[in-house]
Amino acid sequence: MLSDLKNEADKILAGVAELERHLALPALKERHDILEQKTYSQDFWNDRDSAQKTMQELKNLKNRISSVETLKAKANETAELLEMSITENDTGSEDQLAADIDDLKAELAKKELAALLGGEHDASDAIVSINAGAGGTDAQDWAEILLRMYSRWAEARGLETELADISYGEQAGIKSAVMFIRGPYSYGYLRSETGIHRLVRMSPFNSDGKRHTSFAAVEVIPDIGEDLAVDIKQEDLRVDTYRASGPGGQNVNKTSSAVRITHIPTGIVSQSQNSPSQHRNREIALKLLAARLKDLMAQEQKDKIEELKGEQRQIAWGSQIRSYVFAPYQLVKDHRTGAETGNVQAVIDGDIDVFIEAYLKSKKL
């Protein structure tokens, strides 16, 4: 019925208006205009780093503003067509209008989700680290499955991935891996993945016929480029070089191109071995170290605030954020939000949006 579609169109228009309020669209436009005026200055490119940051912010603002305005224009156009169809009792366009309404609903839902990505570094690229935990070879295999899962997720979104470091298990899987995922809001979406991931399945590595539980830790931090504001003194660093290794522990390079950097005051270690160039590996390792130090500083500040507020957080290896059960039944459940699905294969193939969306919505004030 056209009248029912009209009610749906009104709800969409109300949703768009609420989205505009949530984003503070007038303030975004004002900020956009200020930055655009700066680009007209003759000395704008004298400070190239500052200019590039301004241009990136300007690009992000343009995308956020135009995406909402485009959606609003489509919603208004559909509402007007509905009004005309109702006035003229034109039921011939009902199917097309219903399809347009469905498209608008889906687009509004995506915009509402994106609007939740307003954190300081949400727009940044992501650095994803995966470490096998308790569970022996099964845990190392599980860590490799997670690495593939995030790679597939990024691929489906058209994001760029770069494997910075990987340490293979003796029999199968990986002990650890570090991967860059580059593209708009990579960190904003993936920050929900930080934590312990638990796998329950029949182990393919033994024949005892019993279920096996494995754990892997995932850490996601923002890759904020050169804007790290971290003072790293050379005397605080220990730099080691070694030969990169492949599956089974065999050396894959004849030269010591892999680099491991230890920040002595904190004990934080970063390493890179995926490039055949020692210079490139050192560059990546330093970048990883700076990002981890920045994240540590932010976490320490957060801990101080939570201590003042009287909040207590349990940080334990067994406090998993999500469980993936392959047997005796199939279920993936996020323990923070309650989001779950029985399609385990789709999840490990990269379809994790149901969990990301549930987490972001749970953080909405």
N, C-alpha and C positions, 0 to 999 in steps of 0.2 A: 504493500500500500504506500502511495505517495506521502500520505500524512505521517506514516511511521518513519519513512526516510527523512522527512522534514525534522522530526524530533532528533534523529541521529545527527543530522547536519548541525542543528542547534547545539548539541552536546560537543561536537567537534569545535565549533566556533568558540564555545565557552572554554574548552581545553586549550585552544590556541591563545586566548586572552590570558588565561592563568599562566601559560608558558612564558608569555611576554613579561608578566609581572615577576615571575620567578627569576628570569634572566636579567631583570632591570634593563630592558631594551633601550630606553632613552639614555641611560648612563653609558651603555656600550657604544651607542652612536656618537655620544659626545666625546668619549675616549678615542674613537675611530677618527673623528674630525680633527682632534688635537694632534694625533700622530701623523695624519695625512698632511697637515700644515707643516710639520717638521720636515717632511721629505722634500718640500719645495725650497728649503734653505740651501744656499749655494755651498755652505760648508758641511752639509749633511753627511757626506761620505768621507770627510776628513778622519773621523774615527770609525773605521770600517766595522769593528766588532760591535760597537753601539748601534751603528746603522743597520747591521744585519739583524740584531735583536729587535729593533723597532719594526723592520720590515716583516719579520716573522710574527710579531704580535699583531701587526696590522692585517696580515693575511688571516690569522685565526679569528680576529674580530669580524672581518668581512664574511668569512664562512658562516659564523654563528648568526650574524644579522641577516644575511641573505637567505639562509636556510629557513628561518622562521618567517620572514616576509614572503618567501615563495609559497610556503605552506598556507599562510594566511590568505594569499591571493587565490590559491586553488580552492580553499574552503569557501571563500566568499562567492567565487564563480559558481561552484556547485550549488550553494544555497540559493543563488539567484535563479539558476536553471530549474531548481525544484519549485520555487515560487511560481515561475512561468508555467511549468507543467501542471501544477495544482490549479492555477487560475484557468488554464485552457483545458483542463481535464485530459491531458495528453498522457495516457498510460503506455504509449508505445516506447517512451524513453525510460521506462521504469527499470528495466534490466541494466541498462548502461549506467544510470544514476546510482543504482545499488552497488555496482562494481566500483564506481568512483568513490562512493562512501567507504567501502571496505579498504580501498587504497589509502584514503585519507586517514582512516583509523590506524592503519599500520604505520604510516609515516609519522603521525602524531605520537604514537607509542615510542618510536625510535628517537624522536626529538626530546621527549620527556626523559628518556633514559640518558641521552647525551647531556641534558641539562643538569644531571646529577654530578657530572664530571667538572666540578668547580674547584677542586683542590689546587694547592700551589703548584704542583708538578704534574697534574693529571694529563696535560697536553703533551708531556715529554715522551721520548722513546723509553723503552723498558730494558733492564738488564735482568735476565732470568737465570738464577743459579739453582741447580738440582743436585742433591747429595743423597746417595743411598744410605739407609740406616740399618736398623736391626732386621735380620732376615737372610743374611748371607748372599748366595748367588741369586736367590729369588728377589731380594731387595735391589740388587744391581740391575737385574732384568726389569724390575718395576721402574727404576729411575730412567732407564732407556725408553720405556713405554711413555712415561710422562714427557720426556724430551720430544718424542715424536708427536705426542698429543698437542703440545704448545706450538710446535712447528706447523702442524696441520691447521690449527686454529688461525695462526698468522697468515698462512698461505690462502685460506678461504677468504680472508679479509683484504687480500692484496697488499699485505705488509711485508717488509723486507726483513730477512733474518740473516744473522752472521754468527757462526759458531766460533767463539773466542777461545774456548778451552774444553778439552774432554779427556777424562782419564778412564780407560777401559778396565773392566773386570777381568780376572784371570780366566774364568770359564765362559762367562756370558755377560751381557749388559754393560753398564758403566758404573764407576764409583762416583763420578761427579761430572758436571758439565756447566758451562757458562755460555749463554747465548744472548746476543743483542736482538731485540725486536724493534724495528724502526717504522714509524708511521704515526699519524695523528692520534693522540690519546691512547697509545699503546700501554703506557703505565697506568693511566686512569682505569682502564678496563682490567688489566692483569693484577693490580695491587691486591685484589681479593684472593689471589691464589697463594699468597704467602702463608706458610704453615706446614703442618705435617699431613701427608696424604697416606692413607692406609689401604692396603690391598689384601683381600681374602680370596683365595682360589686353591684349586688342586695344583700342587707344584708340578711343573713339567720337568723338574730336575731331580726328582726322586720318585720311587715307586711304592711308597708306604701306604698310598691310598688315603692319606689324611689331608685335611685342609691346612693350608699354610698362610700365615699372616706376615706381611712385609710392610716396611715403612720407608718413606722417602721424604726429605725436607725440601720445600721449595721456598726460595727467597726472591722477591721481586723488588728492585729498587729503581728509581728514575735515573735515566741517563740524561743529565742536564748539561751536557756538552762542556764548554769551557767555563760556564758560569757556576763554578764549584765553590769559590770563596774558601778554600781549604789550604792552609799553609803547611806544606810538606817540606821538611828540611832533609837535605840529602844525607846528613849524618844520622838521621833516624831510619834510614832504609838499608836493608841487606838485600843485595841482588844476586841471585844464583841463576846460572844457565845450565841446561841439561838437554839431552836428546829427547825429542818428542817420541812418544810410544803409541803403538796401535793396539788392536785387539790381541789378547794373549800376552801382552807385555813386550812384544818385539819392537825394536827401534824402527821408526819410519824415516828418520833423517840420519845422515852420516855425520852431520855437524850439530853442535850444541846450540840449536836455534831457539829452543823453548826458554822462557824466562819466568822466574818466580821472584816476586818482590815481597819482602816482609817488613811491615811497619813495626819497628821494635817497641815503641812506647805502648801500643795497643795490642800487638800480637796479630793484627789483621794481615792475612796473606792473600795475595792475588797472583794469578799466573795466567800465562797464555802460551799455547804451543801449536795452534792450528795454522799459523802462517809459516812458510818456509823462511821468512825473513826475521832475523833476531831483532832488528830495529822495529819492525811492525809489532812483534810480540811484546817488546818492552813498552811500546806506546800504548798498546791495549791494556797491559797489566797495570800501568800507571793510572790509566783512566779508570779502570775497575777499582783500584785502591782508593783514588780520590772520591769516587762515588760512594764507596762503602764507608769511608770516613765521614763524609757529609751525612749519610744516613744514620751513622752512629751518633753524631752530634744532635741530629733531630730527635732520635729515639731517647737520648739522655734527657733532653729538654722535656719531652713528652712524659717520661717517667717521673721527673720532678713535679710536673703539674699534677699527675695522677696521685702522687704521694701526698701533695697538699690537699687534694680533694678526697683523700682517704680511700682511693680505689686500689684494689688488689688484683693482680693478674697472675694466673698460673701459667708458667712456662715450663712445660714438661714434654718429653719425647712422646709420651702416650696420648697427649691431648690433641688428637687429630682434628683437623677442620673438616675433612671429608673422608668417607669410606667408599671403596669400590669393591663390591662383592660379586664374584664370579660364580661361587658355589657355596651352599647348595641351591641358592636362588640367584637371580641377577638383579642388582640394585646399586645405584650410585646415590648417596645421600650426603648433603651438606649439613653438618651438625650445628652450624651457626644460624641458618635460616630455615631449615626444614625442607628446602627444595630437594626434589628427588626425581629420578627417572629409572625405568627398568631397561632402557636401551643402552646397555653398557658399551656395546661395540661402537655406537655412534659417539659416545662420550670420548672414548680413547682414540677415536678418529678425529677428534678436535671439536666436537659439538658441545662446548661448555658454556654457551651463552645463557642457558637457563640458570646456571649457578651464579654467573657474573651479574646478571640482571637482578636476581633475587638479593644478592649482597648489596648492590648499589641502592636498591629500593629500601632495604632495611636500614640504610644509613641516612635516608632522607628525614629531615627534621619535621 
